Amino acid sequence: MLLVPLLVQEMEREAVTTRKMLERVPDDKFSWQPHVKSMTLQRLATHVAELPGWVSMTLNTTELDFAKSGYKPFAPESTKDLLDYFEKTLVEGKTRLEKANESELEEPWTLRNGEQVYSTSPKVEIIRMAYCQIVHHRAQLGVYLRLLDIPIPGSYGPSADEDNM
């Protein structure tokens, strides 16, 4: 069984739920955070939106070194900006993944901070980790929305906020 088509299918399935969740993020609450140690709603939602782009980053590089990355997160000014950004990273990730070959998925990829290596894994595992991060942070986003009394969309079936239970 080929992995690339399966990874593309999973990306497409998860994008449906991610899109529904991001659509509910109110831009007038971007600065809200449930705790001082928590990300703001804007930062968390933006992180969810950027994660599909990690697929292309993984396939196009051999590592991510936090000490050298110069990462600057996108800062959407509106929910529309957030959704547009998500669609952009989704297209980038999906397009690159569709061009990948199976052997490329087995190449090693390293996550580090300077000399400190956190992990070295095959690229397929890093792509799966990115998918898991989407689900994980999307669940966090669901908690944020719940605390703001915003109805939660269903993920793998209806949510408690939907009538079709």
TITIRO-895594 format. One record per residue: x, y, z of N, C-alpha, C in turn; residue in one letter. Coordinates in steps of 0.02 Angstrom, whole numbers, plus 50000, padded with zeros to 5 digits. Atoms other than C-alpha are relative to their C-alpha. Example, Ala and Ser with C-alpha at 12.3 -4.5 7.8 and 13.67 -1.06 7.14 Angstrom:
<nodes>
500454994150000506154977550390500455006050000A499584994149997506844994750357499615005550037S
</nodes>
This chain:
<nodes>
500424994150000500005000050000500445006250000M499604994050006500705016949951499805005150054L500134995249946500885029850090499795006949977L500154993250023500805045949989499255001049990V500734998950007498975043749935499634999850066P500325000349935498495038950112500105006450040L499854993749965499355054250184499615005949970L500394994750033498495065350055499274999650022V500705001049979496785057950099499905002450072Q500064998049931497085060550284500045007650007E499944992749999497625078550254499345003249979M500634997350025496045081850155499434999150051E500525001349950494915073850288500085004750060R499894995749941495705083450432499905007349984E500094993050020495635099750333499275002150006A500714998449994493725098850333499845002150071V500134998449929493645098650523500395006250022T499604994249981495055111150542499685006549974T500324994150030494195123350425499385002050040R500604998649960492555121850523500175003350067K499804997349935493465125450685500275007249992M499714993350011494445140350617499485005149981L500554995450018492855147950545499665003050060E500364997849939492185149650722500425004650044R499564995849959493675159450789499815007349991V500204993050007493035177150826500615004750004P499414995649999494315190350780499975005350054D500034995249945493665201850916500244997050066D499745003549941494325188851040500724997649990K499325002450016496055186350961500485000650060F499524999049945496955192951116499814996150063S500235003849941495965181851237500454993950011W499655006249981496895168051330499734997650066Q500305002649939496245156451465500455000250062P499525000049945497825157451570500625003849976H499414996150018499395168151573500534995749964V499515004450033500435152951518499744997249934K500315002550061499245149051375500125004949942S499974995850059499375155451197499365004249996M500614996350015498165168951144499604996049950T500435003250049496705163351039500285001049929L499714998650066497515171750888500614995549987Q499395004050009499185162750914499844992649992R500185007150004498385145750943499664998549932L500355001150063497225147250792500495000649941A499514999250053498675153250684500454993949997T499585006050000499725138450739499634994149967H500405005250032498315126650689500005001149924V500034998350071498215135650521500664998949964A499355000650033500085134650488500254992849994E499735006749997500335116250525499974996049935L499955003650064499855109450352500635001849961P499384997950034501365119250289500614996350025G499445003949974502485108450398500134993949955W499905005750045502215094450271500495002049945V499534997950052503075104250133500685001650030S499364998549968504405110450254500394993650013M499675006449986504785092550305500274996949936T499785003150063504885086350126500545004049965L499524995750034505945101150069500655001050039N499414998949959507225100850210500234993550033T499765005849962508255088850315499955001150075T500064998649928507985097650481499675006750012E500214993549975507245111650581500435001450061L499574997949945508495120450694499715006550027D500314994149970507575132450809500505005650011F499484994949989509225141450842500155004049937A499854996650063509365146050658499395001749957K500584999750045507595146050592499765007149985S500254993250012507165164550612499245000149992G500725000750006505345159150628499645006250028Y500434994549979504095173350637499294998049983K500685002350015502285167950656499595005349963P500484995750035500975175250540499525002850052F500474996949953499825187350632499395002549961A500604997950036498105187750551499655005750036P500384994549971497075203250578499264998650004E500715001750000495405194750549499934992449991S500145007050011494585177750541500094998249927T499895001250071494605179350352500744999149985K499285000750009496495182050356500234993150024D499825006549971496645166550466499814994449953L500235005250046495615155950347500395000149934L499594999550061496555162450195500694997050011D499345002749984498195158050280499974992350004Y500095007249996497555140550320499964997049930F500075002750069497045137850138500665000249964E499344999450031498755143850081500474994450023K499555005249975499715131950195499754993149981T500295006450021498525117750152500194998549928L499825001050071498815120049965500754998549994V499275001150002500705121149992500174992950022E499855006649973500755105450099499744994449955G500315005250042499565095349990500354999449932K499675000150066500395100349826500684996750005T499335003149992502125095549890499944992650015R500105007049982501485079349965499814995949939L500215003650061500655074349801500594998749953E499415000950043502355076249715500534995550032K499505004149964503285065849845500004992949973A499975007150016503905048549808500094996250066N500005004149939503845034349932500694999850033E499335000549970505735033349957500185006450037S499884993549967505775051850004499724999950071E500315000349934504645047750152500444996650052L499565003649954505995036650227500635003850017E499404996149986507355050050225499975002850071E499994997449931507905055850399499895007650002P500134992849988507345072750466500125001250074W499804998649931508005080950624499675006350026T500254994349963507215092650749500515001650054L499474998249953508505102350849499955007250021R499894993149978508945118050943500755000650009N499274999849999510765121050900500284993050006G499695006649990511785106350965499524994950031E500475004649968510305099051060499534997149949Q500435003650047509455086050950499424997150039V500605002749967507665082451001499814993349971Y500175006450031507365068750874500255000049927S499875001350071507865061450707499554994249981T500495005150019506495051650620499905000249925S500174999850071505965046750445499485005549987P500454994550016505025060750358499264998150006K500705002149993503425050450356499775000850072V500184999249930503445050550546499915007450019E500064992849987503685069450549499345002649971I500644998050030502205071750431499434997650044I500535002649955501135060650543499995004150065R499974995949939501745070750694499655006749987M500334993750017501175086650605499244999150000A500725001449999499455078850580499754999450072Y500195000749930499395074050763500005006850035C499984993249972499885091850809499385004049980Q500614996650022498435098450706499414997950044I500565002549959497205087250799500075002350072V499874998049930497995091150968499835007450011H500114992849991497985110050946499295002049980H500704998850017496275109550864499564998550060R500375001649939495635101251023500095005550052A499894994249956496435115151125499565005849979Q500404994650027495575127551012499264998950018L500685001649980493935118651049499865001950072G500084998049930494195121451234499955007650005V500034992749999494545139851204499315002449978Y500654998050025492955141451101499454998450050L500505001949949491945132151233500005005050057R499954995249945492595143951368499725006849980L500274993750025492055158551258499264999249981L500715001550013490315150451240499845000249925D500095000450073490545147851052499864992749983I500155007050017489715132050983500574996649963P499465004050029490945118450936499734995849943I500225004350055490785109950766500214992750014P499815007049994490845091050756500654998749964G499375002050031492475082650714499924993549962S500075006750030492195064150683499284997550008Y500715001149989490325065150713499745006650029G500284993749974489155078250786500295001850069P499804997749934489635088750936499385000950042S500574998749955488535092451086499625006249980A500314993850021488145109051003499594999349936D500355001050063487395101450846499354996150013E500665002949990485565096150831499944992749978D500075006750030485865080050735500324994550041N499715005149956486355069450885499564993950002M
</nodes>
